[in-house]
Amino acid sequence: MVNSMMKIFLVGGAVRDKLLNYPVYEQDWVVVGATPKTMIAQGFEQVGKDFPVFLHPKTKDEYALARTERKTAPGYTGFAFHADETVTLEDDLKRRDLTINAIAESAEGELIDPYNGQADIQKRLLRHVSEAFSEDPVRILRIARFSARYHHLGFHIADETQSLMQSMVEKGEVDALVSERIWKETSRALGEKTPHIFFTVLRDCGALARIMPELDALFGIPQPEKHHPEIDTGVHSLMALEQAAAMSDDIAVRFASLIHDLGKADTPKTAWPSHHGHEKSGVSHITRLCQKIGSPNAFKRLAKVVCEFHTHCHRALELNPKTLNNLFASLGAYKNPHLFEQFLLC
């Protein structure tokens, strides 16, 4: 029997993307006026350990009980959650990260928008709902990812949200991020339309230097203008990612293209703008970065061979047969043509 007080609302990304006429890939629901016992009695399967989340018996969509949260410790795991039938929809929406994600839709199609998310969609603004945004460092990664997704639509970060993100970095909140969460958001951002914006946003608020210092270190390092009119190695890296995104949907190719020049951070200033030997010195930086952010082994392997051999590729027609054969062997071209094809794309 259905609880007469129980109401179900579509929330978050599905509502946001419908309003943007953007593809909707998944639907999340929030349930108001129910208890875990009520949900289980209706055939839902409980899957949440820290707070009550349930799978619909037929669609397998996620249904979460409306909840509030309270900060109890540093980092992204330090929260206590409260969920019961007394928590209102407005209470639940208030704990969300951005106003554009804090819109709900009723079964009748009515939009509930207590924090003016629709207005921010019209203004193309990414704005935090409340000061609670600063309690979870994952939200910095999420706003960077949303920036990468919607940059082509004209979205930008609100000034007050940008200031809050910078304050969070200064207070050391991002230092509590673990590799699994970093890679989850980074890999999703790499698959977006303009993935280079993800890293630009992280750099603008200071988070890139904390999360990926090996990449951040490239900004301000010059290269020969003849081959790199953009001069700055960090800018060059983002341009490489931008071009990789235009050529391939393969996020491993995009990732390897982004970090192919990490070795240039080792060049002494007295040798600038040349960077002899940066190919080999960059491999250790890639190993360290991939371990820090939790990237899969296949991503690390491609990134390392692209780093070590990308200048060989540029000079392929000048190499003698023995060197060229050794290059193919090092790339696994005879055994793993897929890796070789990825290398060539990079």
C-alpha positions as CSV (number, residue, x, y, z in Angstrom):
1,M,0.0,0.0,0.0
2,V,1.4,3.4,-1.0
3,N,1.9,5.9,1.8
4,S,-0.4,8.9,1.1
5,M,2.3,11.3,2.4
6,M,4.9,9.9,0.1
7,K,5.8,12.0,-3.0
8,I,8.4,11.4,-5.7
9,F,10.3,14.1,-7.6
10,L,12.7,13.9,-10.5
11,V,15.8,15.9,-9.4
12,G,19.3,17.0,-10.4
13,G,20.9,16.5,-13.8
14,A,17.8,15.1,-15.6
15,V,15.8,18.3,-14.8
16,R,18.7,20.5,-15.6
17,D,19.4,18.9,-19.0
18,K,15.8,18.8,-20.0
19,L,15.7,22.6,-19.5
20,L,18.8,23.0,-21.6
21,N,17.5,20.7,-24.3
22,Y,20.6,18.6,-23.6
23,P,20.6,14.7,-23.8
24,V,19.4,13.1,-20.6
25,Y,21.2,9.8,-19.9
26,E,20.0,8.9,-16.4
27,Q,17.3,9.9,-14.0
28,D,17.6,10.4,-10.3
29,W,14.6,10.6,-7.9
30,V,14.1,11.9,-4.4
31,V,11.4,10.6,-2.2
32,V,9.7,12.8,0.4
33,G,7.6,11.5,3.3
34,A,8.8,7.9,3.3
35,T,11.0,5.6,5.4
36,P,13.3,2.8,4.4
37,K,10.6,0.4,5.6
38,T,8.0,2.0,3.2
39,M,10.4,1.7,0.3
40,I,11.3,-1.9,0.9
41,A,7.6,-2.8,1.3
42,Q,7.0,-1.5,-2.2
43,G,9.7,-3.7,-3.7
44,F,12.6,-1.2,-3.8
45,E,16.1,-2.6,-3.1
46,Q,18.2,-0.7,-0.6
47,V,21.8,-0.1,-1.8
48,G,23.0,2.9,0.1
49,K,25.1,2.2,3.2
50,D,25.7,5.8,4.5
51,F,22.2,7.0,3.6
52,P,19.0,5.4,2.2
53,V,19.2,4.9,-1.6
54,F,17.0,2.4,-3.3
55,L,16.8,0.8,-6.8
56,H,13.4,0.8,-8.4
57,P,12.2,-2.8,-8.8
58,K,11.7,-2.4,-12.6
59,T,13.6,0.5,-14.0
60,K,16.6,0.2,-11.6
61,D,16.7,4.0,-11.4
62,E,18.0,5.4,-8.1
63,Y,15.5,6.7,-5.6
64,A,17.0,8.5,-2.5
65,L,15.1,9.5,0.6
66,A,15.1,13.3,1.1
67,R,17.9,14.0,3.5
68,T,20.0,16.7,5.1
69,E,23.7,16.5,5.9
70,R,26.0,18.0,8.6
71,K,29.8,18.4,8.4
72,T,31.5,16.4,11.1
73,A,35.2,16.1,9.9
74,P,37.5,17.5,7.2
75,G,37.5,16.1,3.7
76,Y,34.7,14.7,1.5
77,T,33.7,11.8,3.8
78,G,33.2,13.8,7.0
79,F,29.4,14.1,6.9
80,A,26.5,12.9,9.0
81,F,23.3,12.3,7.1
82,H,19.7,12.5,8.4
83,A,16.9,11.0,6.4
84,D,13.3,10.4,7.5
85,E,9.7,11.4,6.5
86,T,10.1,14.8,8.1
87,V,12.8,16.1,5.7
88,T,11.2,18.4,3.1
89,L,12.1,18.7,-0.6
90,E,13.5,22.2,0.0
91,D,15.7,20.8,2.7
92,D,17.1,18.2,0.3
93,L,17.6,20.6,-2.5
94,K,19.5,23.0,-0.3
95,R,22.3,20.5,0.3
96,R,23.0,20.2,-3.4
97,D,26.1,21.8,-5.0
98,L,24.8,24.2,-7.7
99,T,21.5,26.0,-8.2
100,I,21.1,24.4,-11.7
101,N,21.2,21.0,-9.9
102,A,18.7,22.0,-7.2
103,I,15.6,22.0,-9.3
104,A,13.0,19.3,-8.9
105,E,10.0,18.2,-11.1
106,S,6.8,16.7,-9.7
107,A,4.9,13.8,-11.3
108,E,2.5,16.5,-12.7
109,G,5.4,18.3,-14.4
110,E,5.6,21.2,-12.0
111,L,9.1,22.6,-11.4
112,I,10.1,23.3,-7.8
113,D,13.0,25.8,-7.8
114,P,13.6,27.4,-4.4
115,Y,17.1,28.5,-5.2
116,N,16.6,30.1,-8.6
117,G,18.3,27.5,-10.7
118,Q,16.2,28.3,-13.8
119,A,17.3,31.9,-13.7
120,D,20.9,30.8,-13.5
121,I,20.4,28.5,-16.5
122,Q,19.1,31.5,-18.4
123,K,22.2,33.5,-17.3
124,R,24.5,30.6,-18.0
125,L,25.8,30.7,-14.5
126,L,27.4,28.0,-12.3
127,R,26.6,29.2,-8.8
128,H,26.7,27.4,-5.5
129,V,23.4,26.9,-3.6
130,S,24.8,27.7,-0.1
131,E,27.9,28.0,1.9
132,A,27.7,24.2,2.5
133,F,29.4,23.9,-0.9
134,S,32.7,24.6,0.8
135,E,32.3,21.5,3.0
136,D,32.9,19.0,0.2
137,P,36.1,19.4,-2.0
138,V,34.7,17.0,-4.6
139,R,32.4,19.9,-5.6
140,I,35.4,21.7,-7.0
141,L,36.0,18.8,-9.3
142,R,32.3,18.7,-10.2
143,I,32.0,22.4,-11.0
144,A,35.1,22.0,-13.2
145,R,33.5,19.1,-15.0
146,F,30.3,20.9,-15.5
147,S,32.3,23.8,-16.9
148,A,33.9,21.4,-19.4
149,R,30.5,20.1,-20.3
150,Y,28.6,23.3,-20.8
151,H,31.4,25.7,-21.9
152,H,30.2,25.6,-25.5
153,L,26.8,26.8,-24.3
154,G,28.3,29.9,-22.7
155,F,28.3,28.8,-19.0
156,H,30.8,30.4,-16.6
157,I,31.4,30.3,-12.9
158,A,29.8,33.0,-10.7
159,D,32.3,35.3,-9.1
160,E,31.2,34.4,-5.6
161,T,31.5,30.7,-6.3
162,Q,35.0,31.3,-7.8
163,S,36.1,33.1,-4.6
164,L,34.6,30.3,-2.5
165,M,36.6,27.6,-4.5
166,Q,39.8,29.6,-4.0
167,S,39.2,29.9,-0.3
168,M,38.6,26.1,-0.1
169,V,41.9,25.4,-1.8
170,E,43.7,27.9,0.5
171,K,42.3,26.1,3.6
172,G,43.6,22.8,2.3
173,E,40.2,21.1,1.7
174,V,41.3,19.6,-1.7
175,D,44.2,17.9,0.0
176,A,41.8,15.5,1.5
177,L,40.7,14.2,-1.9
178,V,41.5,10.6,-2.6
179,S,42.6,9.2,-5.9
180,E,39.4,7.3,-6.7
181,R,37.3,10.5,-6.6
182,I,39.9,12.5,-8.5
183,W,40.0,10.0,-11.3
184,K,36.2,9.6,-11.4
185,E,35.7,13.3,-12.1
186,T,38.7,13.6,-14.3
187,S,37.8,10.7,-16.5
188,R,34.3,12.0,-16.9
189,A,35.6,15.5,-17.7
190,L,37.9,14.0,-20.3
191,G,34.9,12.7,-22.1
192,E,33.1,16.1,-22.3
193,K,33.0,18.4,-25.3
194,T,35.7,20.8,-24.1
195,P,37.8,18.8,-21.6
196,H,40.6,21.4,-21.5
197,I,38.2,23.7,-19.6
198,F,38.2,21.3,-16.6
199,F,41.9,21.8,-16.1
200,T,41.7,25.5,-16.7
201,V,39.0,25.9,-14.0
202,L,41.2,23.8,-11.6
203,R,44.2,26.0,-12.3
204,D,42.2,29.2,-11.9
205,C,41.2,28.4,-8.4
206,G,44.6,26.9,-7.4
207,A,43.4,23.3,-7.2
208,L,45.5,22.0,-10.1
209,A,48.7,22.7,-8.2
210,R,47.5,20.6,-5.3
211,I,45.9,17.7,-7.3
212,M,48.2,17.6,-10.4
213,P,51.3,19.6,-9.6
214,E,53.2,17.9,-12.4
215,L,50.8,19.4,-15.0
216,D,50.5,22.8,-13.2
217,A,54.3,23.1,-13.2
218,L,54.3,23.4,-17.0
219,F,52.7,26.8,-17.0
220,G,55.2,29.6,-17.5
221,I,57.8,27.3,-19.1
222,P,58.8,28.6,-22.6
223,Q,59.3,26.5,-25.7
224,P,60.9,27.5,-29.0
225,E,58.5,29.9,-30.8
226,K,59.4,28.4,-34.2
227,H,57.7,25.1,-33.3
228,H,55.4,26.4,-30.6
229,P,54.0,29.9,-31.3
230,E,52.0,29.7,-28.1
231,I,55.4,29.5,-26.3
232,D,54.0,28.5,-22.9
233,T,54.2,24.7,-22.3
234,G,51.1,24.6,-20.1
235,V,49.1,26.4,-22.8
236,H,50.5,24.0,-25.3
237,S,49.4,21.0,-23.2
238,L,45.8,22.3,-23.1
239,M,45.9,23.0,-26.8
240,A,47.0,19.4,-27.4
241,L,44.1,18.1,-25.3
242,E,41.7,20.4,-27.2
243,Q,42.9,19.0,-30.6
244,A,42.8,15.4,-29.3
245,A,39.1,16.0,-28.3
246,A,38.4,17.2,-31.8
247,M,40.0,14.1,-33.3
248,S,39.0,11.3,-31.0
249,D,36.4,10.3,-28.3
250,D,39.0,8.0,-26.7
251,I,39.7,9.5,-23.3
252,A,43.0,7.6,-23.0
253,V,44.2,9.4,-26.2
254,R,43.0,12.7,-24.7
255,F,44.7,12.1,-21.4
256,A,48.0,11.0,-23.0
257,S,48.0,14.1,-25.3
258,L,47.5,16.4,-22.3
259,I,50.5,15.1,-20.3
260,H,53.0,14.2,-23.0
261,D,55.4,17.1,-22.1
262,L,55.6,16.8,-18.3
263,G,59.4,16.3,-18.6
264,K,59.8,19.9,-19.7
265,A,59.4,21.0,-16.0
266,D,62.9,19.5,-15.4
267,T,64.7,21.7,-17.9
268,P,67.0,24.2,-16.2
269,K,66.1,27.8,-16.9
270,T,69.6,28.3,-18.4
271,A,68.6,25.9,-21.2
272,W,65.3,27.4,-22.0
273,P,63.5,27.4,-24.4
274,S,65.1,24.1,-25.6
275,H,64.2,20.9,-23.7
276,H,66.6,18.2,-24.6
277,G,65.9,14.9,-23.0
278,H,62.4,15.9,-21.8
279,E,60.9,12.8,-23.4
280,K,62.6,10.3,-21.0
281,S,62.5,12.5,-17.9
282,G,58.8,12.9,-18.3
283,V,58.1,9.2,-17.8
284,S,58.7,9.3,-14.1
285,H,56.5,12.3,-13.7
286,I,53.7,10.4,-15.5
287,T,54.1,7.4,-13.3
288,R,53.8,9.6,-10.2
289,L,50.9,11.6,-11.5
290,C,48.9,8.5,-12.6
291,Q,49.4,6.9,-9.2
292,K,48.3,10.1,-7.4
293,I,45.1,10.5,-9.4
294,G,44.3,6.7,-9.7
295,S,44.3,6.4,-13.5
296,P,44.0,2.8,-14.9
297,N,47.2,1.0,-16.1
298,A,46.1,1.2,-19.7
299,F,46.0,5.0,-19.5
300,K,49.4,5.1,-17.8
301,R,51.0,2.8,-20.4
302,L,49.8,4.9,-23.3
303,A,50.7,8.2,-21.7
304,K,54.3,6.9,-21.0
305,V,55.0,5.7,-24.5
306,V,53.5,8.9,-26.0
307,C,55.8,10.9,-23.6
308,E,58.9,8.9,-24.4
309,F,58.5,8.5,-28.1
310,H,56.5,11.4,-29.5
311,T,59.5,13.2,-30.9
312,H,60.5,9.9,-32.6
313,C,57.1,9.9,-34.3
314,H,57.8,13.4,-35.7
315,R,61.1,12.3,-37.1
316,A,59.9,8.8,-38.3
317,L,61.0,9.4,-41.9
318,E,64.5,10.3,-40.7
319,L,65.1,7.3,-38.5
320,N,67.3,4.4,-39.7
321,P,65.6,1.0,-40.1
322,K,67.0,-0.4,-36.8
323,T,65.8,2.6,-34.7
324,L,62.4,2.5,-36.4
325,N,62.1,-1.2,-35.7
326,N,63.1,-0.7,-32.1
327,L,60.4,2.1,-31.8
328,F,57.7,-0.3,-33.2
329,A,58.8,-3.0,-30.7
330,S,58.8,-0.5,-27.8
331,L,55.3,0.6,-28.7
332,G,54.1,-3.0,-29.0
333,A,53.1,-2.3,-32.6
334,Y,53.6,-6.0,-33.7
335,K,51.5,-7.4,-30.8
336,N,49.1,-4.6,-29.9
337,P,48.0,-2.6,-32.9
338,H,45.3,-0.8,-30.8
339,L,48.0,0.8,-28.6
340,F,50.0,1.8,-31.7
341,E,46.9,3.4,-33.3
342,Q,46.3,5.3,-30.1
343,F,49.9,6.5,-30.1
344,L,49.6,7.7,-33.7
345,L,46.5,9.7,-32.8
346,C,48.3,11.3,-29.9
